[in-house]
Amino acid sequence: MLFVLLLSVLCALGVGAEPHTLRYLYLGTMNVKDFPEFLTVGLVDNVRIRYFDSVTGHCLSSQKWMEAFVEKEDPEYWESMNRRLKSRHQNFKENIQILRRRYNQTNGAHSLQWTHGCTLGETGESVSGFMRFGYDGEDFISFNMEGLNWVAAKQEAKITKDKWDKDQALNHQTKGYLQDECIHWLKKYLEYGNGDLGRKVHPEVQIYNRPGPWKNSISLTCMVTGFYPQSISVNWIKNGEVFQVSSSDNVLPNEDETYQLRNTIEIDPEDEGSYACHVEHSSLEEKRIVSWEKETGLNTGIIVAVVIVVLLLVLAGVGFMIWKKVSPLFNRGAAQGPRPHIYRLPSPQSSVVVPVTDPSEQATETYTLLTENNEESHSDSGKGFSKGSIGDSGKGSISGSSKVSMESLIAEGKKFRINLPFVSTLRK
């Protein structure tokens, strides 16, 4: 019964198969353009829970469950953190000045980093803590929790080591914070944030290859991304056995608070072995295996390009045939029908074009009078034309009773249409 109760508590805290870490990061800068002089971030399992920088001057919550934690556990949390972090900002500025003198530096950009935190083991019992300082991107000094002393990473850090090691009360206090107080707050955060921190997101796995770093080699990369929590195992398998010659990058965070990892190996293209990427993660019920299929024959890109070119040529041919059918350049004769017979009028300046039609038609035929200047309009200028006979468009009709003579129309040199009831006498 006690064992079942313990499992229930561990599940409520999000503790079990995965270790959990509470980490605080501090960064102070000098002469860095467009960047805060001081900022700090609090993280639980690399998920940001709070943020502060010297520009805003306020400590802000990054998770909804963090608001619930503050409201219930410590309503004055944000105000006290603002005061504490503003004081720490001034402390960082002073320490950077001290280190500049110690390194004999004058101008230029400089940074001081401080990180500390604790880790709760997979069983919920084993704990570990860490505290480190770095200057200008390099390790400076770190705390050894087991030996209760400080370890200098640089010659310039020995002065600090000697000073801090003399104060054993400070070293005991540092150890007590890392293994007790830090763990206490980590468990509290896991309790309130279990819904988000305890989630499990399965990874996406893909294999891709590219030319290797040495001649006639291939780089195979197993890309695993989008998983949560962070802990994961990614291995290359050759012919059913773990392939030892491999390189794996560190796990990196994604913007959506998931993680990614790449595991890359180099192989000979003539290698006939079978390769597969094996992924194990707490979100998966069983190991995920993705095999690499070696490319054979023609390159897929070349095949696709050839198919596209052939399709374009076929489409161009079809388009040309359609255009040929509808274009007037190729259908002038068919569209106009049989060529008409041309009969000369008495005047040498013009002619009447008579279309060949069915002789059985008894209706009045329409003729077009073509003149040399081929004008399109005729004005009502008092030359014997009545309105409506020939409009502004140069078209009208003249019956057998018209008062206008054919000779006068020809003399005008205009283009018009006439209806003649005696058209049959003009046909051949």
Secondary structure, DSSP 4 states (H G I P E B T S, - for coil): -HHHHHHHHHHHTT-SSS-EEEEEEEEEEES-TTS-SEEEEEEETTEEEEEEETTT---EE-SHHHHHHHHHH-TTHHHHHHHHHHHHHHHHHHHHHHHHHHTT--SS-EEEEEEEEEEE-TTS--EEEEEEEEETTEEEEEEETTTTEEEESSGGGHHHHHHHHT-HHHHHHHHHIIIIIHHHHHHHHHHHTHHHHT--BPPEEEEEEEE-SSTT-EEEEEEEEEEBSS--EEEEEETTEE--S-EEPPPEE-TTS-EEEEEEEEE-TT----EEEEEE-TT-SS-EEEEPPPP-SS-HHHHHHHHHHHHHHHHHHHHHHHHHHH-HHHHHHHHH-SPPEEEE-SSTT-EEEE----TT--SPEEEEEE-SS-B-----SSSSPPTTTB-TTS-B---TT-SS-HHHHHHHTB-EEEEETTGGGG--
